[in-house]
Amino acid sequence: MKTHLHIDWTSCDGRGLCAELLPGVLDRDDWGYPVARGKAGRDRTDVPLRDADREVAQEAVFLCPKLALSLLDGRTPEPGTRVPGQ
């Protein structure tokens, strides 16, 4: 089952904790917002995760002070279907 880390840039304030926790998965753009490393377009906000990164991604979701991250299991994310903190 594929898990995606969704980044809601409208909620994010660019603190960067998630990018620090997931340096192999996330990078920061010019304004400090997290983006998928090496991706473009929608792939920058809906990041496919390896099984090895899932536990740390869950920690990043839990620690995000703005509830800007969520994990979506088993499906490709659809715009507007995210539940904050999940």
Contacts in CASP RR format, 6 or more apart in sequence:
PFRMAT RR
TARGET T0000
AUTHOR 0000-0000-0000
METHOD contacts of the structure
MODEL  1
MKTHLHIDWTSCDGRGLCAELLPGVLDRDDWGYPVARGKAGRDRTDVPLR
DADREVAQEAVFLCPKLALSLLDGRTPEPGTRVPGQ
1 73 0 8 1.000
1 74 0 8 1.000
2 48 0 8 1.000
2 49 0 8 1.000
2 73 0 8 1.000
2 74 0 8 1.000
2 75 0 8 1.000
3 48 0 8 1.000
3 49 0 8 1.000
3 51 0 8 1.000
3 54 0 8 1.000
3 57 0 8 1.000
3 71 0 8 1.000
3 72 0 8 1.000
3 73 0 8 1.000
3 74 0 8 1.000
4 46 0 8 1.000
4 47 0 8 1.000
4 48 0 8 1.000
4 49 0 8 1.000
4 71 0 8 1.000
4 72 0 8 1.000
4 76 0 8 1.000
4 77 0 8 1.000
5 22 0 8 1.000
5 25 0 8 1.000
5 26 0 8 1.000
5 46 0 8 1.000
5 47 0 8 1.000
5 49 0 8 1.000
5 57 0 8 1.000
5 60 0 8 1.000
5 61 0 8 1.000
5 69 0 8 1.000
5 70 0 8 1.000
5 71 0 8 1.000
6 45 0 8 1.000
6 46 0 8 1.000
6 47 0 8 1.000
6 69 0 8 1.000
6 70 0 8 1.000
6 71 0 8 1.000
6 72 0 8 1.000
6 77 0 8 1.000
6 82 0 8 1.000
7 18 0 8 1.000
7 33 0 8 1.000
7 34 0 8 1.000
7 35 0 8 1.000
7 44 0 8 1.000
7 45 0 8 1.000
7 46 0 8 1.000
7 47 0 8 1.000
7 68 0 8 1.000
7 69 0 8 1.000
8 45 0 8 1.000
8 67 0 8 1.000
8 68 0 8 1.000
8 69 0 8 1.000
8 70 0 8 1.000
8 82 0 8 1.000
8 84 0 8 1.000
9 33 0 8 1.000
9 45 0 8 1.000
9 68 0 8 1.000
11 66 0 8 1.000
11 67 0 8 1.000
11 68 0 8 1.000
11 84 0 8 1.000
12 33 0 8 1.000
12 34 0 8 1.000
12 66 0 8 1.000
12 68 0 8 1.000
13 65 0 8 1.000
13 66 0 8 1.000
13 68 0 8 1.000
14 28 0 8 1.000
14 31 0 8 1.000
14 32 0 8 1.000
14 33 0 8 1.000
14 34 0 8 1.000
15 65 0 8 1.000
15 66 0 8 1.000
16 28 0 8 1.000
16 32 0 8 1.000
16 34 0 8 1.000
17 60 0 8 1.000
17 63 0 8 1.000
17 64 0 8 1.000
17 65 0 8 1.000
18 26 0 8 1.000
18 34 0 8 1.000
18 60 0 8 1.000
18 63 0 8 1.000
18 64 0 8 1.000
18 69 0 8 1.000
19 26 0 8 1.000
19 27 0 8 1.000
19 28 0 8 1.000
19 34 0 8 1.000
21 56 0 8 1.000
21 57 0 8 1.000
21 59 0 8 1.000
21 60 0 8 1.000
21 63 0 8 1.000
22 53 0 8 1.000
22 56 0 8 1.000
22 57 0 8 1.000
22 60 0 8 1.000
24 37 0 8 1.000
24 53 0 8 1.000
25 36 0 8 1.000
25 37 0 8 1.000
25 47 0 8 1.000
25 49 0 8 1.000
25 53 0 8 1.000
25 57 0 8 1.000
26 34 0 8 1.000
26 35 0 8 1.000
26 36 0 8 1.000
26 37 0 8 1.000
26 47 0 8 1.000
27 34 0 8 1.000
27 35 0 8 1.000
27 36 0 8 1.000
27 37 0 8 1.000
27 38 0 8 1.000
28 34 0 8 1.000
28 35 0 8 1.000
29 35 0 8 1.000
35 44 0 8 1.000
35 45 0 8 1.000
36 43 0 8 1.000
36 44 0 8 1.000
36 45 0 8 1.000
36 46 0 8 1.000
36 47 0 8 1.000
39 47 0 8 1.000
46 72 0 8 1.000
46 76 0 8 1.000
46 77 0 8 1.000
49 57 0 8 1.000
49 71 0 8 1.000
54 71 0 8 1.000
57 69 0 8 1.000
57 71 0 8 1.000
58 71 0 8 1.000
60 69 0 8 1.000
61 69 0 8 1.000
61 70 0 8 1.000
61 71 0 8 1.000
61 85 0 8 1.000
61 86 0 8 1.000
62 85 0 8 1.000
64 85 0 8 1.000
67 84 0 8 1.000
67 85 0 8 1.000
68 84 0 8 1.000
69 85 0 8 1.000
70 82 0 8 1.000
70 83 0 8 1.000
70 84 0 8 1.000
70 85 0 8 1.000
70 86 0 8 1.000
71 86 0 8 1.000
72 82 0 8 1.000
72 86 0 8 1.000
END
